[in-house]
Each structure stands twice: as structure tokens, then as C-alpha cells.
Amino acid sequence: MTDSLFAPLTLRDTELRNRVMLSPMCQYSADDGFANDWHRIHLGSRAVGGAGAVMTEATAVEERGRITPGCLGIWSDEHADAIEPIVDFVRSQGATPGIQLAHAGRKASHRPPAEGGDPIPADDPAGWETISATDEPYPDGDRSETGESAATRRMDGDDIADVTESFADAAARALDAGFEIAEVHAAHGYLLHQFCSPITNDRDDEYGGSFEDRTRLLREVVATVRDVWPEEKPVFVRISATDWLPDRDSWDVDDSVRLAPLLAEAGADLIDVSGGGIHPDQRIPGTGPGYQVPYAEAIREETDVPVAAVGGITGPTHADALVRNGRADLVALGRELLRHPYWPLEAAHELGADVEWPVQYRRGRFD
């Protein structure tokens, strides 16, 4: 039988009730990294709305790994305790809870977008030191109030070991909090992407230079998360399939196809395929319906690694076709689920799929 959008997806021993995933989207609403009522409503309503998997926003594995002071974190047991009741509620509604483990690297210490998104200097009481594969800061000085970018320190061997350990510790806390999917964030110009891309990796040690060395940290992080994560539960990796910088020596789809089986070998069960974010000069070739789907499709065609597709997917028929035609195993919805938290329930009706509604909402069914 051909899989459809509302067919279950089994990864290891974990079954997602359907192929719709809430894409991780920063909310910039945490209190010193702690989840609060906003996260309870944001994540909980998408679980009530019928999503198969509900993924948190980028959740920092250490305090300096936050993009902004308002970003979610899991660098302490107390942070895990704060989000555990939300995880319990998501699961109680039939959705599979996932957490995106992240480190912003040189894109850390910025103000939230609603406050302008400017870099915050490390000597500002609200800012902190940023670290990266390079000592070149993210080039956003043109849009900052001071005309400067935040200073960045090149990571040494101790820093690399500390960050790798932070991912492992964060995964252990996430497991204790009840999450069933761990996603390693290696996309959108954040730390692990900074190591992979030649745009930002100018190192000449074992973590720079060749493709193998530039991807070493990501592969090591995935392996250490896999060591912590139970055998029966899946690990995802979100990547930027391309830097969208075709005129430079940059990361591209061929690199992503080459990387996917290596990530699977390290312990990844699904590649969540996005794009861009490494440099503000990127040129996005249009943002129409499914504009990033070809990247996921390329990985799926060339490897046997399951993929999630994201980007401009809004229509139930389109999303269903992606699964039925073998272009993706999972469909991640971002903006569409912000606009329509109950999109999966409505999509199931449009597609003629029989899905369970929350008992409290059954009077609203389309019967």
C-alpha cells in the first residue's frame, strides 16, 4: 500500500501517528532559557490540532548557545523540569514530542527579531561571548545599531570537547523530560553548520579543510547524542542542504547527499532538510510552494535515508503527494501551522482520512 500523509511513520520502535511535523520555530519567549505558558500553548495546541510530531524550537545545549536572551534552553536539570509538563501534555494528545538541540555559535548573542535582531556585544550586560569554527564574526554589522558585528572566538580543542559534551548532557536531560525524538540542529548558519561550510570554516586542523574534517564535529555530535538516546527512539538531524551561494566555495546539495549516509552511520534516522542561513549574501531561488522539496528529494533518491521536507508547503493535496510520490517521508510545516494550528485535522477531512479528534472537540468534526 502506498504511504500517505496520514499513514503512520515508524522509525526504530517509535511510531508517529501521521507524517505531519510541527517545524522547529524560534519563539523568543523563554525566561532565561526556561519554558513557560507560551510554549505550553504553542506546542500543546499543535498536538491538539493533530500533528504527528511536535518539535520544539532550537533549544540551546549551553547558555552561550542561545541565539537571543529569549531562546529556549536545556543546559540544566531545572530547564528540563520546566518543559517536562509540556512534553507530557503533547504526548497525551497523541503527538510524538521532539526537541531540537542547538548551538548558535557565532550567530548567538543577538536581540530578538522584534527588538531589531542586532548583535549584542559581549561587554553588554545582556550579551555574551560567541564561539565558532572561525574568529570571523557573523557579518551583520550593516544592520546593527553600532555598525559592528559581535566579536567571535575561534574554538580550540577544549571548546570542541565541551560543546560535544553539552549536546550529550542536553540529550540526557531531554530524555528524562520525556522527549521521544532528539533532533541535532546543523542548519541555518548555526554552530554545526559553521563547521561544515567552507564559507565559515577556515581551520587547518582536524576539524577544517577537507569535507571529512569539516563534517567531523557534526558526525561526532550525532554519535554522542545517539549514545545517550535509547535504541528504540529516533535521532533526526536538520541540515541546510545548500548555502545558496553558488558563486562561492560553499556547501551545496551534492555535499548534503554525500553527508546523509555518514549521518546515518553515526546514528541518525532521518534528515530534516532545509536551506541557507550561513551568510546574509545568500540568494534564495524563489520561495514558492515546496521550494526546498527538491533538496530533500535529492537526498532520498541518492541514499536510503528517510527525509523530512519543509518550505512553502501549505496545501493538504501537495503535502500528501510528497509522501505518496516518495519525495519525502515526513512533511514539516512552519508558517502554515502558525496560521492554522488545527491544519492536520482539516487536511485529514479534505483528504478523506479517518483521524481521531480530541474528545473535547468532536462536536466540531466535519461529519
N, C-alpha and C positions, 0 to 999 in steps of 0.2 A: 504494500500500500504506500502511495506517495505521501510523504510527510506534508503537513500543512501548518499554518500559523498557530493553530490551536491543538496540534498534536503535542504530547509530552516530549520533552527532551531529557534523555538520561546521559549524564556524564559521571563516569565511575558508578557509584551507587546512589547518586543524588538525582532525583527526578524533578525537573521543572514542569509545572502544570501546563505551560504553553511556551511559545517561542518569542514572547514579548518581554523585553527587559527595560526597566527604567534606566536610562543612561546616566552615568555619574555627572552631576552638575553642581558646581560650587554655589553655595547659598550665602556665604559671607555673613553668617548669622550666629556663629558659635561664641560662647563666652569663655575666653582663654582656652579654646580648644574643646570645650565641653558641649555636648549635645543638649538641646533644650526643647521647649514646646514647639518651636518652629520645625525642628527636624522630625519630631513626633508626627506632626500634621502632614508635612511634606512627604515623608516616606510612608507613613501609615495610610494616607489617602490613596496612594498609587497601589498599595497592596489591596485595599478595599475595592479599588477600581478594576482589579483583575489581572494585573501584570504577573507574568510567570516568575520573574526575578526582579528584585528591587535592590539597586546598587546605591550605596552611599556616594556622596561627593568625595573628591580627593581628600583623604584623611591622613594627616601628617604623622609620620612614624617618629619624628622628633620635633621639638618645639621650633627649631630654626628651619624646619622643612615646610612650614606653612607659607602659602602664597601671601596671605594677609593676616592681620591680627584677628580677623573674624572667621578664619578657616577652622574646620573640624580637625581634631587630633586624637591620637590613641597612644601617646607616649608615656602614659602612666596607667596603673590599675584603676585609678579614680575615673579616668576618661572612659575606660571600658565599662565601669559600673554605671556611668551616666547614660550610656547608649543601650545597655542591655534590655531595659524595659521596652524600648522602641523595637529592638530586634525581636523580642518575644511577641509583640503585637503584630509585626509584619508576618511572622510565621503563623500566628493564629488565624490569619486571614487567607492562608493557603499559598502565599508567595514564598519564594526562596530568598532569604536575606543575604546580600553580598556586601563586602566592604572593599573599597578601592584604597590600597595602601600606597602612600605617595610621599615624595620629597621634591620640593620645588627647585632646589639648587639655586642657580643664580637668578631665577625668577621669583625668589622669596622676598620678604620684607617690602611689600607694596601695600598701598592703601586699597581698600575695596573699590571696585569699579564705580559704585555710587558716590564715592568720595574723590573721584578723579583717576584712581589707579596709579598714582605717582609712586616712584620708588621712595622708600623711607630710609634715610641714611642710618648707618649703624650707631652713630652717636646721638641719634634722636631717641628719646625715652620710649617711643613706640616702635623703633626699628631694631634690627639685629644683623649680625654678620651673615653674609651669604657665601656659599661654597659651591664649587663646580669642578668640572674636568679642566677648566681653564681659569686664568685670572682675568680674562676679559669680561666685563660686566654685560648684562643684557642691554642692548643699545636702544634704550627708550629715553635717553636724555632729552631728546627733542620735545617730548611731551610732558616732561616733569616741570614742576614749579621753579626749580633751581637751574634747569638746563643741564643737569648732571644725572648720570646713572648711579645706582648704588654700587659701591666697591664690592668686588668679589675676590675670594681667596682660592687659589688652586689647591685641590685636595691632595694630601700626601697619603702614604700607606696607612697611617693610623686613622685618618679620616675615613678612608675607604672601608677599613675593617669596622669602624664604629657605625657607619651607615648601614653596612650589611647586617650587623648585629641588631641594629634598630629595627630593620624590616622583620627579622626573625622574632624579636621580642613583641613587636606590634601584632604580628600574625598570631602569636600565642595568646595575647590579650583578646584579640578578635574572636578566637576560637572559644575562649572562656565566656565571652559575651553572647555566644550563640550563633555567630555568623556561619553560614554553610558554604559560601563562596569567598575566596580571597582573590582579589584582582591586583596585580602589580602594575602600577601606573608608569609606563615608559613612553608616554606620548606628550604632545603639545609643548615641547620645548622644556620640559622639567628635567630633573637631575639625570635620570637614567637615559633619557633621550639625548641629553647633552653629552653623555659619554659615547653614545652610538654614532652620532652625526659628525662627519668631518667639518661641518660648519663651526662646531663648538669644541671639538676635541683636537687640541694641538699638542698633545702629550707625545713623549718619545719613550715612555716606559711600557710595562706590560699591559697597561690599560689604554694605550693610544697607538695610532699608526695604522696597522692593518685592520681589516674587517674583524678578524678573530679577536684582536686585542681591544678594539673599540667596543665590542659587544660583550666583553668578558664580565664586566661588572653586572650588567643586566642578567646574564646567564647565572652568575653566582648568586645574585639576589633571588632569582626564581628558584634555584636549587635549595637555598636555605629556607625559603618560605615553604617549599614542598616538604622539606624535612620536618617542619613543625606541623604542617597541615595533615589531618588524618587521611589515610589511604583512600577512604571511601568518599571524600569530598573533593570537588574540583578546584583547581587554580586557573585563573584567567590572567592574561597579560594584555593590557591595552597598549597599542603602538600607534605611532604616526607612520603610515605606510610610505609617505613622501614628505620631504621638507618644502615642496612647492617652490624650489629654487633651481629650475632646470639649467640655468646658465652658470651654475657654480658646482664645485665638487661637493655634492650634498647627498643626503640619504634619499633613496628612491625606491620604487616598487620592487625592482629586481633585488635590492638589498633585503627588503621585507620578506620576499619569497624565500630567499636564502636563509633568513633568520628563523622563520617559523618552525622548521623541523628541529633546529637546535634548541629552541624554547621548549618544544615538546619533549626532547631528550632530557632537558633539565627538570621537567615535571609539569609543564603547562598543559592544560586540557583543552583550551580554547583561546584563540587570538581575537581580541576585540579591536577591530580595525578602523582607525580614524586617520587624521592627517594634519600636518602643519604644526605651527607654533614655535619653531626654533628661532625664527628671526622675523622682525617686522617687515622685511622686504619681500616676504613670500607673495607669490602670485597664485591665488586660488582660481582655477579654471572654471568658474561658474559655480552657482550654489542651487541648481535646480533639483528636482526630485531625485533622490538617490545618487547625488553627485559623487559620493565616496564609495558607493557599492562596487564599482569595478576593482578597487583595491582589494576588498575582501574576496571578491570572486577570483582574482588572480592567485591569491594565496590558496584558496580552496581547490582551484583547478590543478595547481602545480604540486600541492602537497596533500596529505590526508589528514591535515589538522583542521578541526572544526573552527568556524569563524563566526563572529558577530558583525553585522553590517550596520552602519549608522550614517546619518547625514541626509536631511531633507526627505525623510520617509514620513509620510503623513496619511496616506490612504490605505484602508484595510486590504483592498484588492492588490495594490502594489506590494504591501508587506507580505501578504500570503503568497504571491507569485515568487518572491525572492526565495522563500523556503521551498515551495513546490518545484521550482526550476533548479534547485540545487545551487543557488548563488550564495546562500548563507544558511547557517544552522540556527541562528538567533538574530532577532531584529531589535536593535537598541533605539528607543525613541527618547528624544530630549525635549525640544521645544514643544512638540505636539502633546507630550504628556504634561507639560506645564500648563498648556491651554486647556487640555481635556483629561483630567485625572482618571476618568472612567472610560477612556478610549477603548481599552480591551473589551469591556462589556458591550459597548456599542458596535465594535468591529465584529465581535462574535455573532451578533444579531444580523449584521449585514452579510456576513459570510455563511450564515446558516449553521453555525457551530453551536452545539449544546454545551453551555458552560454553567457552572454553579454561581449563583448570585449570593451575596451576603443575605442572611435571613432577614435582616432589618430592612433591606432594600428590595425585597422581592415584589412588593406592590408596584415597583417602578419598572418591572420587566416589560419587554416589548410584546408579550404574548397577546 
